Amino acid sequence: MTQGSEVWQYALQAEDVGPTQFSAYTPVELPMNAQVLAVGVEPHGRVVLWAEVDPTMKSEQRAFRALNSGEALPENPKAYVGTVQVSRGNLPQVWHIYEVWPEAT
C-alpha cells in the first residue's frame, strides 16, 4: 500500500441461516487493491474484517463466506482469511472465513 492508506473495518455475516446450514455470504465493497489484514469478533459478538485500503481508489465488490466447523468448503475459494470463535448463549461457535468469488445477482 502507499502512504495515505488506512485500516477500515467491515461487518461480516456469520450466523445460523437454517437448520442444517451455517454459512453466511457477505458481499463487501472495498477499494481496489485492499489487503485483508485480519478477522475478529467485537465484544458484543459481531464478526468483523479489517482491511488496509487506499480510500482514493475506486471500489470493487469482493465477497466472504463464513463456514461452521464441519461444513463443506466453498467451491474454488479465493483465499482463507481466518478463524473466529463466537460465544452465543451457552454454545460457542467457530467460524472459518474465506474470500470467495462474488455471486452473480
C-alpha positions, 0 to 999 in steps of 0.5 A, a space after each residue: 500500500 502507499 502512504 495515505 492508506 488506512 485500516 477500515 473495518 467491515 461487518 461480516 455475516 456469520 450466523 445460523 441461516 437454517 437448520 442444517 446450514 451455517 454459512 453466511 455470504 457477505 458481499 463487501 465493497 472495498 477499494 481496489 487493491 485492499 489487503 485483508 489484514 485480519 478477522 475478529 469478533 467485537 465484544 458484543 459478538 459481531 464478526 468483523 474484517 479489517 482491511 488496509 485500503 487506499 480510500 482514493 481508489 475506486 471500489 470493487 465488490 469482493 465477497 466472504 463466506 463464513 463456514 461452521 466447523 464441519 461444513 463443506 468448503 466453498 467451491 474454488 475459494 479465493 483465499 482463507 482469511 481466518 478463524 473466529 470463535 463466537 460465544 452465543 448463549 451457552 454454545 460457542 461457535 467457530 467460524 472459518 472465513 474465506 474470500 470467495 468469488 462474488 455471486 452473480 445477482 
